[in-house]
Amino acid sequence: MLKPVKFATLALLSALAVQPALAEEKAAALVNGVAIPQARIDFQVKGVVAQGQPDSPDLRKAIKEKMIEVELIVQEATRLGLDKNSDVSQQIEISRRTVLASAFIEDFVKNHPISEDQLKQEYDKLKAKLGDKEYNARHILVASEDEAKAIIAQLGKKVKFEKLAAKSLDAGSAKQGGSLGWTIPGTFVQPFAEALLSLKKGEYTKTPVQTQFGWHVIRLDDVRALKVPSFDEVKPQLQQRLQQQALKKAVDDLRTKAKIE
């Protein structure tokens, strides 16, 4: 077993040391004289631990061995001149830029945190947009106003809405008798939402409703109170949304200031 080195002796050794010796001290391994820095191993360990695997000597050994294998392959690839290959060079450059872009995003998020007040303001805006009710509706989508009027006429003769909906251009809802499920008007385009809000439970539109998708006949099956998720339940999603908006603005500002030809 090595005996402890006295402080004075350690200081003397440090003073006499040269840079290559220090670099070697920080190396976890040497592969044909090329150092694998300990910091690189530590970085890999940190990433694995972040995914839930506990740090351990076995883990560090496995990562070290993997890095040695990779270094051997890299050296051989370089000997074969693969690093001069155009496609390989482009991939290396793309990877470098991707890492730098990710580093920028991480740094931006760290230095531009979303405040609690911002989150609460966004939550209040969301609540106001959602309203206090949700609607269970059906619709039939057709290509022309005349087709929609014909459907309304058939409904007036007591033909079932669900039967007529089978021919709807909206294939998804057609299989469900035209059902759109429980939703809020804000999820629909304006003409559709306005028509839906004008109906009472059990009513259908007596005139066709036109949107950019075609002509609709809409029926309101039911209405109920909307249970809005609590602030704490949606806080993570709100934070992510506001961070994305802030990042997009930062990138847009960079684009505005840049000379792009």
Order of alpha helices (4+ residues) and beta strands (2+ residues): alpha-alpha-beta-beta-alpha-alpha-alpha-alpha-beta-alpha-alpha-alpha-beta-alpha-beta-beta-alpha
